[in-house]
Structures are given as structure tokens and as C-alpha cells.
Amino acid sequence: MFPFENMRTLDTPELLDKAKEFLDIMLPGGGYIFGFNKGPLVASDLDLDKYCALLEFVRDYAHYDNAGEPYGIPLSEAGVTLDPSMDDPIESKYMFDWDAYKAQYPLAPDASRAKLEIANDQTFAWYMNLLV
């Protein structure tokens, strides 16, 4: 989440100050792993001297006294229950419906049903992954 733009716009002391400020916000409570919000597009975007200085600072500054202990809100002791309605089939006008397709194209062979359903499932999964 550390802005990569800081690598290009700040000199090394300012970069380390910004990293300290950022880590002071993110570290309390545990569980934060340092990383950038994006990577360099070309090699010239990355000044290796600044990068090494930043990583050495993070290595020395960002440590937890409670390393290995759980953090965050613990799960309930009763356990986690799944909502059965989450497994209901998705109903949408955009989902493939063989009966509607067959009504529109009555000469479509029944052997094409499996291929069309697989293609629809793959396309739907691809679109859902775009949302994540």
C-alpha cells in the first residue's frame, strides 16, 4: 500500500520519513506486511539506491513485539456457520438458459448444450474476476 510514486518524487531522507510516518499508522495491532501500491513499469522508474535504503529501513523499523501471535478480531468460539442462501443458483437475464435458447433456435442440436453451458460458465467467471 506504500505509494510507489514516493520513490520517484522524494529524495532518500524524505522517503524514509514518509515510510516511518506510513508504518506508524499501519503497524499497530500487527498483521501488516510492507508492500507498494504498484510496481515499476520500466527499470528507469526504480532508483536502486533509494530502494535499498527504504528496504533496509523497513527491515530495521517494522518489527512486531508479538511476532507469531494472532491479531485482529478472533472468530467466535461457537465457530463459523455458512449461510446456505449463498449457494443458491444465480438468476440473471445474462445467464445462459438452454430452454430459452432452444425456443429461439429450435434447430440447435442437443449436443451443443454442454458446450454452450461451459462457455457461459467460463465467461461469467471471467467477468466476476474482473470485479474482484
Secondary structure, 3 states (H helix, E strand, C coil): CECCHHHHHCCHHHHHHHHHHHHHHHCCCCCCCCCECCCCCCHHHCCHHHHHHHHHHHHHHCCCCCCCCCCCCCCCCCCCCCCHHHHCCCCCCCCCCHHHHHHHCCCCCCCHHHHHHHHHHHHHHHHHHHHC
